[in-house]
Amino acid sequence: MSRIAVVVKGYPRLSETFIAQEILGLERRGIPILIVALRKPYDPFIHELHRQISAEVMYLPEYVKDDPARVAKAKRWAEKQPTHAAAKALFEADYAQEHNAGRQRRWAQGCVFAHELPEDISWIHTHYLHTPCSVSRYAAHLSGRGWSFSAHAKDIWTSEEWDLRTKLDDAAWGVTCTGVNVDHLKNLSADPSKVELVYHGLDFTGFPEPKVTPSLRDGSSDPVQVLSVGRAVEKKGYDDLLHAMAKLPKDLNWHFTHIGGGELSDELKQMSDKLGLSERISWKGAQPREEVIKACSEADLFTLPSKLAKSGDRDGLPNVLMEAQSMGLCCLSTQVSAIPELIMDGTTGRLVPPADRQSLAAALMELIANPSLRDRLGRAAAAHVRKEFASAPGLDHLAAKFRKVL
């Protein structure tokens, strides 16, 4: 049987459990896969999911300077192909719009990809509509294969409209993981029927059911354990969270634990020092999934104060919220992107406006001091997410589409 080439920016990555979950789920449904990554891993850990994936991994050169001989050989091969003129014309049209070294690098990676693609690959499917999609599109045209995409968050909201329109019109079909994304992409596509909503959902195997006995911590004695898991980047809103925590009453006892690496880690630690919060905060850095599950099981409240970054980047449907909710952990987040598709304010969690530090502080204070409210919202969330956001329906749908091209 032939295989599907699944293209990702890097592999494996701690922040992309949803991609690993999808690859593993497709393998279990009999879809043979080759993983093609634009860069090698740099995270200090891998998830247990990655250990279960059997797919071979092909790494492209991240930069031309990494392996100029490999790139030169691929370009010489590409120039001899009957598809070269048409594929090069696509690149040149893109390069006229985006005249930089990054676009040239994507063409080089696309040539290597097409040159080294095993003959048993019958289809190319790319995660993300930005860089990986450009490389995949050039490789697909050079190698004479069809291609499709899965779009997520940053790739949609930080890409230029001309680039999105070009790719949407060229792809055979695509899926994306939120209703907000679907509406946006359909409005950009000449054929809106190409774009479908497929929640990536969650495989709940390994996630404990909600505790039988709820926590009674209310901030009057033992500290209420507040947890967040996410990269220390602008769109996660951790600066807003620290300022909101600084507004909480001094006699309210709480402790905040953050799990995740990221470019703003040192800046956030310095901010917590200036706000006088350091003794109440534990910065754990990047951790494997097993440690995330353990931290959720020990926490009383989960918060993810997402917002729109200046670049336009934003969260889609964060897996960490679904994971926390599946365990019965009450979640406090914001009205950004698809988060309201997951959390119903006052019913399955709490939502406040993004970057509204006063509202965030008020919601934190209410939830820290009210264990019965946390328990009610957490249990309702667990029932809702386990029913409506299981990964199996989406995986079944994708598997059916891929079987048509194997």
Protein Blocks (a to p, Z undefined) as FASTA:
>chain_A
ZZdddddfbdcdfklmmlmmmmmmmmmnopacddddfbdcfbfbdcfklmmpmbdcdddd
fbfklommlmmmmmmmmmmpmklmmmmmmmmmmmmmmgcfklmmmmmmmmmmmmmmcfkl
cbdcdehjklmmmmmmmmmmmnopacddddfklmmmmccfklmmmmmmmpmbdcdfbfkl
mmmmmmmpmblmlpccddebjafehiacddfbdcfbehlmcccdddddddddfklommmm
mmmmmmpcfklccddddededjklmmmmmmmmmnopmmmpccebjadfklmmmmmmmpmb
dcddddddfkopacfbdfklmmmmmnopacddddehjlmmmmcghkloccddehilklmm
mmmmmmmmmmklmmmmmmmmmmmmmmmmcfklmmmmmmmmmmmmZZ
